[in-house]
Amino acid sequence: MATEATTTNFQNSDFRPVPQPPDFHPEVIVSPHDGLHFWQFMIAGSVAGCVEHMAMFPVDTVKTHMQALGSCPIKSVGVRHALRSILKSEGLPGLYRGIGAMGLGAGPAHAVYFSVYEVCKKYFSGENPNNSAAHAVSGVCATVASDAVFTPMDTVKQRLQLGNSAAYRGVFDCVKKVLKEEGFGAFYASYRTTVLMNAPYTAVHFTTYEALKRGLIEISPESVSDERVIVHATAGALAGASAAVITTPLDVVKTQLQCQGVCGCDRFKSSSIGDVVKTIMRKDGYKGLMRGWIPRTLFHAPAAAICWSTYEAAKAFFQEINASSKSGT
């Protein structure tokens, strides 16, 4: 009886068992696709590409001058020397020569770049959005397609960056003169080199970006919404810098092919990568293949940060529109 009463009193007491929280192991789920329409990927990519290249254009001009060989008026040794030479000979506008060609090429090229990447990523990833090989292959597919769009305008842009005001009066004057004097093939003289350069660049870039983004999100999953821009910018900057350094030698070759014959720069008998490499080695040795790696890295690190954060922000904008339209129906 006493035992029963004690048991009853204990069971009816004011104390209640405290539920123990389950082990908290946050799992970061990355959607294999973002639920956007193809045209939305294109617009997001176009905006990101324009913002990126316009913001970083002066650094790209310095890099182009450093990589050009021959008897050009500006014989660059380092970043400071190149910058001082440009400002002395052409003033501040010299840093922005060719920006019109960049504007015409960057938008369409990046629209193709990101939309092809997203479609290929969805196709190759299957049910595994963390598939690094799929990211690399998708990046290569994206660059093959986008370089076909961008290479002609990149050729015009680099010629305007190097040429003095007497060489070309603007984008359309440059296009006319190149067509008349060198033919349509001149616009694609560097296409093979560009693809060979950008294929490993994008493979490293996209794989590194996706891995870094996933890693940074896993560090602090509870605050991922608040730190979204920081995550994308940091991952983009590190991915852009590492890929830029690795592919600098091919970028030097590409610049040589696109700028041949401009203000005394070397002209090559063929667009063979081997011939250009031999010429560079003969003139400058191995260090010639790394000319401009500092401004190239200084360009691609912040450029990738700007590009990815802008692109992801544009995607988030479209995702909100799509979600609101679904909830309204």
HELIX and SHEET records of a PDB file:
HELIX    1   1 ALA A    2  GLN A   11  1                                  10    
HELIX    2   2 PHE A   38  ALA A   55  1                                  18    
HELIX    3   3 PHE A   57  GLN A   67  1                                  11    
HELIX    4   4 VAL A   79  GLU A   90  1                                  12    
HELIX    5   5 LEU A   92  TYR A   96  5                                   5    
HELIX    6   6 ILE A   99  SER A  125  1                                  27    
HELIX    7   7 SER A  132  LEU A  162  1                                  31    
HELIX    8   8 VAL A  171  GLU A  182  1                                  12    
HELIX    9   9 PHE A  184  TYR A  188  5                                   5    
HELIX   10  10 TYR A  191  ILE A  219  1                                  29    
HELIX   11  11 PRO A  221  SER A  223  5                                   3    
HELIX   12  12 ARG A  228  ILE A  246  1                                  19    
HELIX   13  13 THR A  248  GLN A  258  1                                  11    
HELIX   14  14 VAL A  262  GLY A  264  5                                   3    
HELIX   15  15 ILE A  273  ASP A  284  1                                  12    
HELIX   16  16 TYR A  286  MET A  290  5                                   5    
HELIX   17  17 TRP A  293  GLY A  328  1                                  36    
END                                                                             
